[in-house]
Amino acid sequence: MSKHNTLKKVVAAAVVLGTAMYVANEYIMKKATEKNLFKREDGNSYSFKYGNVFYKISGEGKPVLLIHDINECSSGMEWCYLENKLSKTHKVYTIDLLGCGRSDKPKLTYNSFLYVQLISDFIKEVIGEPTDIIVTGKSVAAAVMAAKLKEESIDRMIFINPADLDDLAAIPDKFDKFRKALFTCPILGTFIYHVMHRKDQIIDFFMRDYFYGFDEDYAELIEYYHEAAHKDKSGSKYLYASLQGGSLNMNIKHGVKVLDKDIIIISGSEHLESDYVPDEYAMLNDNVECITIMDTAYLPQLEEPGKVMDIINEYWK
């Protein structure tokens, strides 16, 4: 067999495989979003410089901004139980970060500085007055730096299972850059992203990391997280690629150290990092108070919203 014929067969096979992956991608995206759980008309839109950002407002009182974890499956649904309780005493702003949920998902490299700017601009242009903030996981980095840069715009802060400070400060290596490049590939990257974000994979993730007492009551939440990962032609894959490539990493140790604010860290007792991460923050800043909610994991605001609300009522009097 000549090299020319071999090359033709390789090209033909690649075309067939690429076409099959493209068709599979289109089917997966359509199937995952057919329930249309996320409706933009249910809230408001903020015109950020990189795209439109979805948010909701509820209640009256001192403003509080709820910021979900930076994750391709996450959205304001992370606060669906807590925001109703909190709106009885506060004016609650629940945001879908750029690249997540009902917000736009532009094709770009996401980094913490982008979210620092988003938080700062949103408080200035939408809320219009100093606000309290409750924030989860990796989003803590952006919230800390926003509070450091615009100290007057943020009052009290609650961090729920904040990210490990050393992990946040890690410098991306060549493998991280390769993973980012892989997931940004138009067809292959999307297909691999879809394989890794099947519904059973998300259920496994919830059972393994997010919840301690997982049961059927969370089935509807799974649907929201699954749809969020595939909404707008799976545009959240660019956020996922950035996370995999370490683009969201940011050294915030100095920012934590100089914050002159009341800071509460809420941890789930069954979250793997709860034994040491809160202490990392407390060692840097005497204003930090650490509280553990037993029998919860990464998202106590979904597992035990009543207990989270009890903490808020006690410390935010």
N, C-alpha and C positions, 0 to 999 in steps of 0.2 A: 504493500500500500504506500503510495507516494505521500510526502509530507503535505502536499497541497490538499489531497483528499482527506487526510487526517484533520487538517485545520478546518476544512469545511464541515466535517462531522462535529468537531468540538464547538464551532460557532453555532451550528444548527441545534446542538444539545443545549447550549447556553441560552439561545433564543426561546426554546421550548420551556426550559426551566424558569427563565425570567417571566415568560407569559403566565405560566402556572402560578408563580408567586404573586404576580400582579392581580390575577383573578381572585386568588385566595385572599389577598389583602383587601380588595374591594368588598368581598363577601363578609369578611370578619368585621370590617368597619360598619357595614350596613346592619348586620345582625346585632352587634353590640349596642347600637344606638337606636334601634327600632322602637323602643318604648318612649324615647324622647323625654326622659325624666327631668333633664335640665332645661328649663324654659327661661330665656332671658327676659321675657316680659314680666316675670315675677319680681323683678328688682330694677335697679338703676344702672346706668353706664357712665363711667368716668373716662374721659379722653386723655389717656396717658400718652407720652410722646412715642412709645413703641407699640401702642395698640389700645383698644378699648378694654376697660377693666370693669367687671360686674361687681355690684355690691348691693346689700340690702340695709334698710334702716328700720329699727323697731324700738318702741318705748320712748320714754322721756326721762330727763335727768342729766347727770354728768355723763359726758360721752365716754364710751369704751370701744376700742377697736379690737376685733377678734381676727387674728392672723393664723391661718392653718399652716400645717407643716409644708415645707417645700418638697413636694412629691408629685409625680406625674398622675397619680390616682386621686390626689387630695383635692378638696374644694371647701367652700363654706359649709358643706354638709357635716364637716367635722364638729361643728358647733350646734347642730340641729336641736339637741336637747338642752344645752346650756343657754342659748340665746333667748329662749322663751322665758326661762327663769330670771335671767339677768335683765331683761327688758322691763321687768316690774319696778326696778329701781334705777335703771340707767337708760340712756339713749345709746342703743347698740348698733354699731356699724360692723357688718359681717362682709368680708371681702373675699373674692376669688382672685388669688394672685395671678399675674400674667403668666400664661402657659398652662393654666389649670382651670378645671370646671367650665364655667360659662364665659370666662374671659378669653380674649384673643390669644392665639398660640402662634406668634410669628416665628418664622424660620431664622433663628439667630442663636448665638451662644449666650446662655443665661449665666449671670454671675451675681454674687451678693451685692455688688455695687448697684446693679440695676434695681434690685429690690429695696435697697437703702433709699434710692431716689424715689421709687414708687411710694413707699411708706411716708417719706417726708412730704412729697407733693400732695398725696392724698389727704394727709392731716391738714395741710395748709389750705388747699383749694376746695375740699369737700367738707371736712369737719369744721374747720375755721376757728378752732380754739384748742387749748391744751387738752389732751385726752389720756386716759388710762389705756394700757395695752395688755392683752392676754395673748400669748404666742406659744406655738409648739415647735419642738424639735429643731431642725436646721434653720428655720425661719428666725430663731432667736438671734443668730448672728447679724442679720439685717436690722432687726429691731434695736439691738444694742448700739450698732453704729449710727442708726438714725437718731437715737436718743443722745448719743455723744455729739453728733454734728449739729443737731437742732434741739438743744437741751430744754429750751423753753416750751417746746411743742408737746412734750411727753411728760406725764406726771408719774403715777405709780405703774409698776410692771409686774406681771406674773409670767413666769416661764414654766411651761409644762414639759417635763422630760427634755430639757435642752440638750443639744448635741455636745459630745465630748470636745473639750477645748483643743486637745492635741490633734484629734481627727480633723477639726475645722482648720487647723493651721498647717495641715499636711500639704506639701508641694507635689503637684501632679507629676508622675513619671511617664516614661515612654509607653508603658502598657495602658495607662489611663488615657493617653492621647489616642492610642490605637482604638480603644473601645469607643471613644467619642466619634472618631471617624467612621467606624463600622456602623454605628446606629444612625448616623446621618445619611448613609447611602439611601438613595430614593426607593429602591425596590427590596433589595436584600436586607437593608437595615430595618425597614418597616416590617418585613416578614419576621425577622428575629424578634423585634419588639413585640409583635402580636403573639408569638409563641410564648414569650415570657410574661405576657399579660392576659393569658386566658383566665376565665372566671375561676377555674379550680386552683390556679396559681395564686390568685388574689385571696381566695378563701383560705388557702394554706398560709399565706402571709398574715392574715388576720389571726388565725389560730396560733401561729408560732410567735408573733411579735406584738401585734396590736392589742389583742384582748387576752385576759387571763381566763375569764369564764365565758368562753364563746358558746353560743347556742343559736337556735333557729330564729330567735328574736332579731338577729342582726342580718337576716337574709335581705331585707330591703336596702340596708346600708351597702351590702356587697354589690347590689345592682347599681347603686349610684357610683361607687368607686370603679366598677368595671366600665360603666358608660363614660365616666370622666376620662379614663385612660385612652378611649377611642373616639371621643367627640371631635368634631371638626377635622375629619380625615386623619385621626390619630396624631394631631399636631403636637400633643404633649410629648411625643417621642424626642423632640428637640430639647425639651427640658430634661428628659431622661438621659439623653446623650451628654448633656452638660454636667449632670450629676455624676454619671459614670466617668467622665473625663476630669473630674475634680475642679471644674470651673466655678463651683459654688463655694469652694473652700475660702476661708478668710480668717486671719489671725485676729481674734477679738479680745485677747487677754488684757491688753492695755485699756481697751474700751470698757470692759467689765470693771477693771480696777478703779477707773476714775469716775464711774457713774455715781452721782450723788442723788440717788433715788431709793425709795422703798421698793425692794425687790423680793418677791416670794417665789421660791422654786417648789413646784408640786411634782412629786415623783410617784409612779406606780411601783408598789413593792415588788412586783414580779417582772418588771422591766430589767433586763440584764445589766444596764449601766447605772441603775439607781443606787447601787452600793457606793459608788465613788464619784460620779460626775457632779452631783450637787455640791459635794465638798470642794471640788475644784473651783467652783464659782465662789463659794463662801470663803475660801482661803484668800481670794483676791479682793473681796469687798465685804466689809463688816456690816453693810446694810442688807446683805442677803440672809433671808430666813428660809430654811428648808423644811418641808412638810411631806410626809409620805402617806399615801392613801393605800391601805392594805387591800390585797386581793384584786389589784388592778395592774395593767401592764402599761403599754405605751400611750394609750388614749383614755385616761380616767374620765375625761369630760364626756365620753360616750358610754363608758361602763358604769360610772357612778357620778352622774351630773349633780345629784343632790349633795353629795359630799364635797364636790368642788365648789358648789354654791355656798355651802356652810363656811368654807374657808374664806371665800370672798366676802361674805357678810361679816365675818369676825374681824378681818384685817382691813377691809375698806369701809369703815364706818364713817 
